[in-house]
Amino acid sequence: MVAAERGRLHLQDVLAGSEDESVAISVITASELLHGIQRAKTVEQASKRQQFVDFVLELFPIIAIDLEVARHHARIWAELQARDEMIGPHDLLIAASALAFGYKVMTFNVSEFERVPGLNVLNPTHN
C-alpha cells in the first residue's frame, strides 16, 4: 500500500482481473498505514497520507484478528520457529489472517511470505 500511496503502484492496475475475488486488508496493514500518518514529517505529508489511508480503509474490508486467526498464527509461528525461518511479527499476523479467511497475500516482500506453508503469495508487479 505504501507503493500505491507514493505513486509507484496503481491499485486499479493491481486489482485488474481480480474482480471475481474478494479483496481485503488485515487490521495489521491498516495499523501500518495509520502509523505512516503519525510518522509524517510535515503537515502536508500527513494530510496527503491521511487522504490515501481514508480512501483505502473505505475501499477494502478489514480482516480483524480473532480466535481463528490466532490459531493459524500459533501454528505458523511454531512451524517457522522450528525451521529457524521466522518472519516479522506483523507479517506473521498478516499471513495468519490470510490463511484463516482464505485470502492470497499481495506483497513486494515475497521471499518472507513464501516461508509460510500453504500461503498463496502474489507479487503486485508480476500479477
Secondary structure, 3 states (H helix, E strand, C coil): CHHHHCCCCCHHHHHCCCCCCCCCEEHHHHHHHHHHHHCCCCHHHHHHHHHHHHHHHHHCCEECCCHHHHHHHHHHHHHHHHCCCCCCHHHHHHHHHHHHHCCCEECCCHHHHCCCCCCCEECHHHC
